[in-house]
């Protein structure tokens, strides 16, 4: 691939990443309340690959927009410390601020 093709591919992937971040936040908001299993989110957002969900969840977690919990023991965790199938997520107050427009993030498209 040449430089221009690589650059275009990267721009498309980044655009998808921004949209995926927004979709996951919106999904967690719709399913508001308790923690939701990432496998359930993957089922609902079936057009996304697991790696895309992991990439977005990692960003949203590191940015403070979601909390993660291990479904096996109910304890807080990170993507690095538990397998995908054992993770659940919940919006934080910062995540809600993004959704209602009180806070912006260039890496999230709603």
C-alpha positions in Angstrom: 0.0 0.0 0.0 1.2 3.5 -0.6 1.2 6.4 1.8 -2.1 7.9 0.6 -3.9 4.6 0.9 -2.5 4.0 4.4 -3.5 7.5 5.4 -7.1 7.0 4.1 -7.4 3.7 5.8 -6.3 5.2 9.1 -8.8 8.1 8.7 -11.6 5.6 8.1 -10.6 3.5 11.2 -10.4 6.6 13.4 -13.8 7.8 12.2 -15.3 4.4 13.0 -13.6 4.5 16.4 -15.1 7.8 17.3 -18.6 6.6 16.2 -18.2 3.3 18.0 -17.3 5.2 21.2 -20.5 7.1 20.9 -22.6 4.1 20.1 -21.3 2.2 23.2 -22.0 5.1 25.5 -25.5 5.4 24.1 -26.1 1.7 24.4 -25.0 1.8 28.1 -27.3 4.7 28.7 -30.3 2.9 27.1 -29.5 -0.1 29.3 -29.0 2.2 32.3 -29.0 0.9 35.8 -26.8 -2.0 36.6 -23.6 -3.2 35.0 -24.1 -4.7 31.5 -22.0 -7.6 30.2 -19.8 -6.8 27.3 -20.9 -9.9 25.6 -24.5 -8.5 25.6 -23.2 -5.3 24.1 -21.4 -7.3 21.5 -24.7 -9.1 20.7 -26.7 -5.9 20.3 -23.9 -4.2 18.3 -23.5 -7.2 16.1 -22.0 -5.1 13.2 -18.9 -4.5 15.4 -16.0 -6.9 15.8 -15.0 -7.8 19.3 -11.6 -6.0 18.9 -13.5 -2.8 18.0 -15.6 -3.0 21.2 -12.5 -3.7 23.2 -10.7 -0.7 21.7 -13.6 1.6 22.5 -14.2 0.2 26.0 -10.5 0.6 26.7 -10.6 4.3 25.6 -13.9 4.9 27.5 -12.6 3.3 30.7 -9.2 5.1 30.6 -11.1 8.4 30.0 -13.3 7.8 33.0 -16.6 7.4 31.1 -17.3 3.8 32.1 -16.6 1.6 35.1 -15.7 -2.1 34.5 -16.5 -5.0 36.8 -15.5 -8.7 36.7 -18.7 -10.7 36.3 -17.2 -13.7 38.1 -16.5 -11.9 41.4 -18.3 -8.5 41.1 -15.0 -6.6 41.8 -13.8 -3.6 39.8 -11.3 -4.6 37.1 -9.6 -3.5 33.9 -9.5 -4.9 30.4 -6.0 -6.1 31.1 -7.0 -8.1 34.2 -10.1 -10.0 33.0 -11.1 -11.8 29.8 -13.8 -10.0 27.6 -16.4 -12.6 28.4 -16.0 -11.8 32.2 -16.4 -8.0 31.9 -19.4 -5.8 32.5 -19.6 -2.0 32.1 -21.6 0.9 33.5 -21.7 4.6 32.7 -20.0 7.0 35.1 -21.2 10.5 35.8 -18.6 11.7 33.2 -20.1 9.4 30.6 -23.5 10.9 31.2 -22.1 14.4 30.9 -20.8 13.5 27.4 -24.2 12.1 26.4 -26.1 15.2 27.6 -23.7 17.6 25.9 -22.2 19.1 29.1 -18.8 17.8 28.2 -17.2 17.1 24.8 -14.5 14.7 23.6 -13.0 14.8 20.2 -12.8 11.0 20.1 -16.5 10.5 20.6 -19.1 11.1 17.9 -22.8 11.0 19.0 
